[in-house]
Amino acid sequence: MASLEKTIARTFMEMAEGLETGSFGPKPKIALTGMGSEHGEENAMKAALIAASKGIDVYYIGTLEAEGVTTVKVSDDEEGHKVMEKMVEDGTVDGAVTMHFPFPIGVSTVGRVVTPAVGKEMFIANTTGTSSGDRIEGMIKNAIYGIITAKACGVANPTLGILNVDGARQCEIALNQLKEGGYEFEWASSARADGGAVMRGNDLLQGVPDIMVMDSLTGNVMIKVFSSYTTGGSFEATGYAYGPGIGKDYEKLILIISRASGYPVIANAIEYAAQLVRGKVFEVAKKEFAAAEKAGLSKILEARKSSAKASAAEEEIKCPEKEPVTASIPGIEVMDLEDAAKVLWKAGIYAETGMGCTGPLVMMSEANHAKAEELLKAAGYIG
């Protein structure tokens, strides 16, 4: 009887807390390492208390104590990280927020920001770690990691955009192949007049896609700028920090913050972790990886690695006689421009390279445009 009464009491308590916080069911248990911050432990504890007020069981790993938060005492930062990792591995907590963590190759973090133009949230895929030793393969995987994270956070059909960095066009080609193979996702369209899935700086500020894909080094810079552009850089004040480590068959929920992260960002990061727990992120990950594999992900990545692009640069190719270039083909990586032009030279088409407002271009006469497009597609320079 006493056991039944306790169960009923616990149920009513959870319902009361759910009405207060807007979250029902068992509280997610999230650990936070508080030592090592440039703003002191008090900054981290303040974040822990804010998160705890939102229906999260926060385990603070450090030296401070406060009502409403469970403190796990440690003597220093190094011990704190060991304790945190053990708590995640043995299931004492559902996830953790920490200032640094050595993710294996293949795992990288999906950040989350609030964009300044319209206050829209956007996922940055990705911000720390390395999805692959190959830049473009890494970006392709980052797109999938971003989709997993957004869906686990309740975005049912997230839109995808690729930041206009080196590798963007090749990443777009591969993701379109994946889409054609049956992997379902929706492209965003740039807010600029010419649209397209490759995004510019304007789109970053406006949060045009739900997920902005890029390499993790660029993503790391972006998350820092978005977090602290109003504070001069020393105090990260907005957003949800660097996010969870996502990767195939990786099931440790560990989210990264910075030593410069202020308490509002740390509190948001804890809430981000709790959302991922409630959204069953690892179940979502299994489904998305299975769907991507069924659509041919491994074959696409392997074909990209082993494809022998016609490297015209290795041959001595004579430039055809010059003629007016009134047409152009965008979407070629800047590092591939010269080789792409020489593919056309080899076919007797005069071509020049240039840089338009949307990026690199190969230019030719209007009469040769269709043939040039066909040749560059066959050689793998455009999709």
ABEGO torsion letter per residue (X at the ends): XAAAAAAAAAAAAAAAAAAAAGBBEBBBBBBBBABGBAAEAAAAAAAAAAAAAAGBBBBBBEABBBBGBBBBBBABAAAAAAAAAAAAAAGABABBBBABBBBBBGBBBBBBBBBAAAGBBBBBOBABEBABABAAAAAAAAAAAAAAAAAAAGBABBBBBBBBBBGAAAAAAAAAAAAAAGBBBBBBBBABAAEEABBBAAAAAAGABABBBBBAAAAAAAAAAAAAAAAGGABBABEAEAEBBBBBGBABBBBBBBAABBAAAAAAAAAAAAAAAAAGAAAAAAAAAAAAAAAGAAAAAAAAAABBBBBAAABBBBBBBBBBBABBBBGBBAAAAAAAAAAAAAAGBBBBBBBBAAEBBBBBBAAAAAAAAAAAAAAGABX
